[in-house]
């Protein structure tokens, strides 16, 4: 009769799970998240001034108001007018005057514009308003480069 119809087949069902494709997919996802996570920061580019101050203790997520060099005001990532700023902050903070608000102003912006925005926020009833600065230490401005040494004449 031959070996075909009699006895067991030499191919049995495999009872093990092949984890190699799973590991490959997980590594690809890990790389994607590692690359995209630094890109998910504040969307408004502001050139902050340098300061030597210690960072504040953060116990709750603050609201961020940014002022660009051209004077435009942004709350989180959305542009707002000065008149609409306080009502929108009150709506987000649910009328909590203890909500922390950070004001980020471009270093080339006039000091008066920053104070105007901060004054408007404090007149709206918010008590915890702070200015943000870049955390790297401020140093003297670099001087002109020394000219290259030439040949003696």
Residue, then its C-alpha position, 0 to 999 in steps of 0.5 A: x500500500x505504500x506509506x501514504x495512507x497508513x500511520x501518522x503524517x510527519x507534519x504536525x501542527x506547530x504549537x509555538x508562537x513565532x515572536x520574531x515578527x512581533x518584536x520587529x513591529x515593536x522595535x519599529x514603533x519604538x523608533x517612530x515614537x522616539x523620533x516624533x516625541x521631541x517634535x510634539x512641543x509647543x508649536x509657536x517658536x519664540x526666542x526666549x531670553x537667558x536666565x540663571x533662575x532655578x525652575x519652578x516646582x510644577x504640580x499642575x499643568x500651567x497655561x502658556x501665553x506666548x508673545x512673538x516678536x511681531x507682538x502677536x499673542x498665542x494661548x497654547x498654540x492658537x492666536x488670540x487678540x488681547x481682548x479675547x485673552x482673559x475670557x478664553x483663559x477663564x473658560x479653560x481655567x474654569x474660573x479658577x484664579x489659582x491657575x498658573x499662567x506662564x507668559x513667554x515673550x520673545x527677547x526682541x519684543x518691547x518690555x511694554x507689550x509683555x507688561x500689557x499682556x501680563x497686566x490684562x491677565x492679572x486684571x482678569x483675576x488670575x493671581x499666579x502669572x509668571x514670566x518664562x525664560x530660557x534655562x541655559x545660563x546667560x553669558x557675555x555676548x561673544x566678541x569678534x573673532x581674532x583675525x588669523x595670524x598672517x605671515x610676518x613681513 
